[in-house]
Amino acid sequence: MPKLTLTLDEPVSSELRKLARAWGTSPEDVLTRLLPARGETVPPGGLCDLTRRELQVLDLMVAGEKNTGIARLLCLSDKTVKNHVHNILGKLKVNGRTQAAVLTTKLRGAGLDPGGNGGRVS
């Protein structure tokens, strides 16, 4: 397999170096981890497209919390949580909470979670 060579502008290179330092790896490894394997479908941006709050809601969804429990834990209204869940499902291009949880687990297990902390936001 030929080696992939990319010429990146400085802001992109800088961000790759920051991610590499955070992950304790090389910029090349970061690219390898972010690019899906052949035939694997990953939503554009993976979990990158989710806001901090959406990542918090997603973590609680993966843990099995229902909307009312998520609302209570994050001090949000049920309607706000419902909106976040709707946005998460749309961004991940899945049809339900179970599919979102399975996809999230796969992305995190494959190292495709750019947050570097399992997607959890402190």
C-alpha positions as CSV (number, residue, x, y, z in Angstrom):
1,M,0.0,0.0,0.0
2,P,1.5,3.4,-1.0
3,K,2.2,5.9,1.8
4,L,-0.3,8.7,1.9
5,T,1.3,12.1,1.7
6,L,-0.7,15.2,2.5
7,T,0.3,18.8,2.4
8,L,-1.7,20.7,5.0
9,D,-2.0,24.3,5.6
10,E,-0.5,25.5,8.9
11,P,-3.8,25.8,10.9
12,V,-4.7,22.2,10.1
13,S,-1.2,21.0,10.8
14,S,-1.2,22.8,14.1
15,E,-4.5,21.2,15.1
16,L,-3.2,17.8,14.2
17,R,-0.2,18.3,16.3
18,K,-2.4,19.4,19.3
19,L,-4.5,16.3,18.9
20,A,-1.4,14.1,18.6
21,R,0.0,15.6,21.9
22,A,-3.4,15.1,23.6
23,W,-3.6,11.5,22.4
24,G,0.1,10.8,23.0
25,T,0.7,9.7,19.4
26,S,1.9,11.1,16.1
27,P,0.0,13.4,13.7
28,E,0.0,10.5,11.2
29,D,-1.7,8.2,13.7
30,V,-4.3,10.9,14.4
31,L,-5.2,11.0,10.7
32,T,-5.3,7.2,10.5
33,R,-7.6,7.1,13.5
34,L,-9.9,9.8,12.1
35,L,-10.2,8.4,8.6
36,P,-12.5,5.4,8.5
37,A,-11.3,2.0,7.3
38,R,-12.3,1.0,3.8
39,G,-16.0,0.2,3.6
40,E,-16.7,1.7,7.0
41,T,-19.3,4.4,7.1
42,V,-18.8,7.1,9.7
43,P,-21.0,10.2,9.8
44,P,-19.1,13.3,8.6
45,G,-17.1,14.5,11.6
46,G,-18.1,11.4,13.7
47,L,-18.8,12.8,17.2
48,C,-17.0,16.1,16.3
49,D,-20.2,17.6,15.0
50,L,-21.8,17.3,18.4
51,T,-21.9,20.2,20.8
52,R,-20.5,19.9,24.4
53,R,-24.1,19.6,25.7
54,E,-25.0,17.1,23.0
55,L,-22.0,14.9,24.1
56,Q,-23.2,15.1,27.7
57,V,-26.7,14.0,26.6
58,L,-25.3,11.3,24.4
59,D,-23.2,9.9,27.3
60,L,-26.3,9.7,29.4
61,M,-28.2,8.0,26.5
62,V,-25.4,5.5,26.2
63,A,-25.6,4.8,29.9
64,G,-29.3,4.0,29.4
65,E,-30.9,7.2,30.9
66,K,-34.3,8.2,29.6
67,N,-35.1,11.8,28.7
68,T,-36.6,12.6,32.1
69,G,-33.5,11.3,33.9
70,I,-31.2,13.2,31.5
71,A,-33.2,16.4,32.2
72,R,-33.0,15.9,35.9
73,L,-29.3,15.2,35.9
74,L,-28.4,18.1,33.6
75,C,-31.0,20.6,35.1
76,L,-32.8,20.9,31.7
77,S,-36.4,20.8,30.7
78,D,-37.7,17.6,29.1
79,K,-38.4,19.5,25.9
80,T,-34.7,20.7,25.7
81,V,-33.5,17.2,26.2
82,K,-35.9,16.0,23.5
83,N,-34.5,18.6,21.1
84,H,-30.9,17.6,21.9
85,V,-31.7,13.9,21.3
86,H,-33.4,14.8,18.0
87,N,-30.3,16.8,16.9
88,I,-27.9,14.0,18.0
89,L,-29.8,11.4,16.0
90,G,-29.8,13.7,13.0
91,K,-26.1,14.5,13.2
92,L,-25.2,10.8,13.6
93,K,-27.6,9.8,10.9
94,V,-29.3,7.1,12.9
95,N,-32.9,6.3,13.5
96,G,-33.0,5.8,17.3
97,R,-31.3,5.9,20.6
98,T,-30.1,2.3,20.4
99,Q,-28.4,2.9,17.1
100,A,-26.8,6.1,18.5
101,A,-25.5,4.2,21.5
102,V,-24.1,1.3,19.3
103,L,-22.5,3.8,16.8
104,T,-21.0,5.8,19.7
105,T,-19.5,2.7,21.3
106,K,-18.0,1.6,17.9
107,L,-16.5,5.1,17.2
108,R,-15.0,5.3,20.7
109,G,-13.7,1.7,20.6
110,A,-12.1,2.4,17.2
111,G,-10.4,5.5,18.6
112,L,-12.6,7.8,16.4
113,D,-13.6,9.9,19.3
114,P,-11.6,13.1,18.9
115,G,-12.4,14.2,22.4
116,G,-9.8,11.9,23.7
117,N,-11.8,11.3,26.9
118,G,-14.4,8.9,25.7
119,G,-16.5,11.8,24.6
120,R,-17.3,12.8,28.2
121,V,-17.2,16.5,28.9
122,S,-16.2,17.5,32.4
